[in-house]
Amino acid sequence: MPNVDETFGAVRAAGIDSLIEVEERWYEVNVVTPSGRWSERGVMDAGNRQFVVADPDGYLLRFYTSLGSRPTRHR
């Protein structure tokens, strides 16, 4: 699994500023057909530890490490 903290360190060492610093973010997802990382159906939260930078052309790049999933807290 990629380590977002190591990637962030390499980006900063190269002198690149981030648009969004390293953060933990949870997203609500609705799994309709379980497959891959999803073993259950229904609404749940999927987490990422992530940061965002812009490349020289202005495209936004989001690097992340998965934090897994948990029951949703929004319902």
N, C-alpha and C positions, 0 to 999 in steps of 0.2 A: 504494500500500500504506500502511495506517495506520502512524504512527510512535508506538509505545507510550511512548517516552521523552517526547515532546511532550505526550501525553495525561496521563502521570503528573505532569509539571510543572504542567499546568493544574489538575489535581485538587489537588495540594499547595498551589498558589497560592490556591485557593478555600477553603483551611483544612480540607480533608477528609483524615483519616488513612486510610492503607491498612491492610488486615488482613494482606496479604502484600506485601512490598516487591518492586520490580522484580527478576525472576530469569529465568534461562534454564532451561527445563525440557524434557526429552525424554520422549516417550511411545511405547511400543511399539504399533504398529498392524499389523493383518493385512489387506492389500488383497486382496479376493476378486475384484472386478470393477473394473479400472482405468477411471477417468473423472476429469474435472476435473484437479485437481493431481496425481493419481496416474497414472503412465504404465506402471507395472509391477505384477505380482501378487506377493504374498508378504509376509513379515514384514519390517518396517523400522521405523526410528525417525522420528517427526515432531517437530520442535522448535518451541517458542514462546518468545519473550521476553515476559513477562507480569507483571501485578500484579492484586491483588484488593481491592475496596472493598465496603462494605455501603451500600445506599441507606437512606433514612430509615425504610422499612418493614422493614428487615432482610434484604432480598434481596441475595445476593452477586452482584457484577458482576465478570467477569474480562475485562480488556482485554489484547490481545496483538498482537504482530507475528510472523508466521511466520518461522521460521529454515530452513524447507525440510525435506528428508528426507535420510536417510543409511542405509546398511546397519545393521541392528541389532547392538548390542554385547552383547546379553543371551543369546545362544545359543552 
